[in-house]
Amino acid sequence: MTTAMHILTRTDLADVELTPAEAIALVEEGYRAFAHGVSACPVKLMMPVPAAERDAVAYSMLGYDGWLDQVGFKTSYRQGSESAEKYYTTISLYDDTTGRPFALMDCQRIGATRTPATTAIIAKLCARPGATSALMIGTGIQGRNTLPYLLTALPGLERLRLFGTHPDGIAESVRVMRRWFPDREIELVGDVPAAVAESDIVVVASGRAAHPRVRTDGLPPGGLLISVASKGIESGALGQADYVIATSSGQLGVTGARLAGHGGFAGVDAELPEVVAGRIPGRRADTERVFVFSSGMIITDIPVAHALATRAVAAGRGQRVELWT
């Protein structure tokens, strides 16, 4: 007996269609399945590579989507944090109904889809009622889809602003917005603290930030600050918030511990899957400054990867490789 797996490259997946609304719905269902106890998602593993001069780190995640009956393994390796040139990430899916492998895929497109989808879900559930302005800080791979995804979830947003330092990233962010919302414009900003003070929703996904680090107490009353595992957030930002949410409190301890600072941070008020399930509010008052730590969870990678893989295979993409004979 032979057992084969579909191998899907970055090129195979590049133009497989998935709208912002579809992506948001897939990710929301992933969180909801987890909240209902049918999925499993252990805390991710992180290993800084001991050779400090290489500035390298490796991650691994394992999870199970109980509504899709798919097991997923995700691995990531990054050397250097100044660019995405040496960042490699894959995900493999196994069908738990048949007990057979399904796909091994490049995971860049998946991360660039589920991350802004998570941001949009957070904004929908945690922004103050009537929010009209959003600021995106960062133009890397996982941030370029953010503004159109936010606008999909919150059509009432009137002012969309962007801070970035890489011309290609800025141009791609603008292109993606025009693809989905051709009649909307993005305003580029240079003064980050001033823009933060005027924005209802602030998303920070910058690396080694070329801007003053963002403080939660720099938000206007009722502001929402979303950190996408960002180094552009000031240490101690958790203690400055009135209400704190994490996609996973366990992963906050692994990848976001510095955000607690030295102020005796009391802990997370809610986890996002519980907010998605409607068990805990996304905020308690319109004037609260809310901080959300968004760390990738494989329960959101799996549904996006499964949808892209299913569509890619149906279109004849990729290779069917007999790894086990």
N, C-alpha and C positions, 0 to 999 in steps of 0.2 A: 504494500500500500504506500502511495506517495501522498505527502501533505504539502500543499503549496501556499504561498503568501503573495498578495499583491504588493509590489514595490512601487511607490508613487513619489516621484521627485518633485522638487520645487517648481520646475517647469510644467510638469503634469498638472499641478494644482493651481497654477498662476491665474488662469482665466475661467476656472470653474465658478459659476455664478452662485452667489449667496448674498442676498440683500441685507441691509442693516436690520430691517424688521425681522427677517428670518433668523439672523444670528442672535439677536436679543432674545427672541422666543426660545431658541435652543438652549442658550445659557441659563435663562430663567428656569426652564424645566430641569436643567441639571441641578441647580440649587434646590429646587422644590423637591426633587426626588431624594436628595440627601437629607433635607429637613424631615421628610416622611420616613426616614430610616431604612429605605430600600437600597441605598447606595452606600459605598464605603470609600473613605478618603483619609488614609493615614497622613500624618504631617510629613512634609517633604524633607528629604535629606539634603544637606548642604555640606560640601567639603572644600574649603580653601586649599589649593595645591601648595604644599610646603615651600616650594621654590618661590620666595616672595618677589624676586625680581621679574617673574613672568606675569604677576598680577592675574592669576588664573583661578577659576572657581568651577566646581562641578555640582550639578543638582540632579536629583532623581525623585520621581513621584510614581506612585502606584495607586490605582483606584478601580472602582467597579460602579457602573451605571446600571442600577436595577430595573430601570424602565426600558433600557435598550438591551439589557443582558450582554453588555460588552465590558471586558476587562481591558484596562489600558496601562501601559508602561511608558513613561516619558523620561528622557534623559537630556541634559543640556551641559555643554562645556563652553566656557568663554575664557579667552585669554586676552587681557587688556580690556579697559572699559572706556576707551576714547572713541571706539567705533565698533560697528557690528561685523567687521571683516573677519574676525576669528571668533564667531559665535555659531555653534552648531547644535541643533536640537532636533530630536526625532521622537515620534510616538508610534508604538505598535499596539494594535487592537486584536483581541481574541474574542470569538463568539462563544459565550457561555452556554448557549442552547445546543450547539453542536460539539463543543469542546475543541474547535479547530481555530487556527489563526486566520485572521482576515486581511490585515494590511500593516505594512511598515511604511511610514511616511515622513518626509521632511515636515517639521512642525512650525516653521516660521510663519506661514500663512495662518495656521491655526491660532498661534499666539497673537498675531496681529488682528484676529477676528474676535476671539473670546475676551481679550483684555478691554477693548473699547466697549464691547457689549456689557461687560460687568460694570464699567464706569457708567454707562447709560442707565442700567438698572439701579445702581446706587443713587444716581441723580434723581431718577423718577420717584424713589421711595424716601429719600432723605433731604432733598432740597426744600427750602421753605415754600409754602404755597404761593403761587404767583411769581416765581423766580423768572427773571427776564434776561439775565446776562451770564455768560460763561467765559472763562479764561482757560486756555490750554497752554501749559508750559512744557515745552519739549516737542521735538519733531522726529524722534526715532521711530523704528519700525512699529512699536506697539502703541504709538501715540497718534499716528497720521490719520487714522480713521475716527478719532475720538469726537471731533466736532459734529460731523454728520450723524454719528450714532446718537449723540446727545440731542440733536435736533429731532431725530426720529422719535425718541422717547418723550421729549418735551417740546412739542411744536410751538409753544408760546415763547420760546427764547427769541429775543429780538436782537441782542448784541452778542456777537461771537468774536472773541479775540484770541490772538496767538502770539506767544513769545518763542522764538527759536534763534539759533545761531548758525545753523547749517543751511546754506542756500538750497541744496537739493531737498532737504527735509521740508523746508518751508514750501517750496514749489510743489512737492508731492501732496502736502496737506491741503493746499489750495486746489490742486487738481481733483483730489478725492471729493472735496466738498462740491465742486462744480459738477462732478459726475452725478451725484445723488440729488443735489439741490442747486441747479444751474442759476437760479435767480437770487441766491444768497451770497453775501460777501463776507470775507474774514478780514478783520482789522488787525494789523500787526502792531505790537506794542514794544516799547523799549524800556519803560520804567516799570519793573515788575511789582515793587511794593505799592505803587500808586494804583496799578491795575488790579491788584489783589483787593485793595481797600474798596474798590468800586464794583466787585463782581459777586454775584449770588453764589456761583459755583466756580471753584478753582480746582483744576486737575493738574497735578505735578508729576511728570514722568521724565524729568531731566536726569541726566547722569551726573557726572562731576560738574556741578552747575556753574554756568557762566552768568550767574545772577545772584543777588542776595538771597540767602535761604529763606524760604517762605515760613512765616509764623502763623499759627492758628489765631492768635490774638490780633493779627493784622487784617483779618476778615471783617467785613461789616457785620453788625448784629444780624443773626439769622443766616450767616454764610455757611457754606459747605466746602470743606477742604478734603480732596481725595488724593491720597498718596499712592501712586502706582509703583510701590517698592522703590521710591525715589530718594536719591541722595540730595535732592534740592529742597528738602524739608528740614527746618531747624530742629536740632536735638531739643527734647523737652516739649515738642509740639503736642503730645498727648495730654500733658498736664495743663496745657493752656485751653483745652477744649471743654465745653459744657457737657458734651455727650460724645462717646467714643464707640465706634463700630469697627470690627475687623471681619474680613472674609473668613478668617480662621484665627482664633486667638493663639493657637499653638504655633502657627506659622509666623505670627507677629513676634513671638518669642525667638524664632529662628532667624528671621531676616530683617526685623524692624526693632530690635531691642534698644538701639541707640535713641529712638524717638521718645522713650520714657524720660531721658535726661536724669537729673539728680533731684527732682522735685517730689519724690515719693508718689509716683503715679499709682492710682488706686486700682486700675484694671479696666477691662473692656466692659462696656454696658450691654452690648449686643453683638451677635454674630450675624452676618448677612443672610445665610440660609434661613434663619429664624425670622428675619425681617421679611424676606421674600414670601415665607409661608404665612405671614400675617399674625404671628404670635407675639412679636415685639415691635414697637413703633420705630420708624426710621428717625424720628426726633420727637421730643416731648413738648417743645414750644417753638413758636415762630421766630423767637429772638435768639434761640440757642445757636452757638457756634459749634457745628458738628464736624468731627474729624473721622474719616474712614480710611483705614489701612487696607489697601487692595493688594493681596498677594495671590498669585495664580494657584488655582486648585484644579487637579486633573479631572474632577467631576464636571468641570466646564470645558475642558479640552476634549473629552471623549465624545460628547454629542456633536460638537463642531467637526471633529475629525471624522466621525462616522458619516455625517452628512456629505462632507466633501469627498470622502473616499467612495461612498456609494455612487455619487454622481460622476466621479472621475472614471470608475470602473465601467459604469453603464455607457460612458462615452468612448470606451475602448482605450483609455489612458493607462500608462504604466506597464509593468511587466509582471507576469505570473511566474514566480520562481519557486522551484522545488527545493526547499532548504532541507527537508527531511525525506529520505527515501528508504 
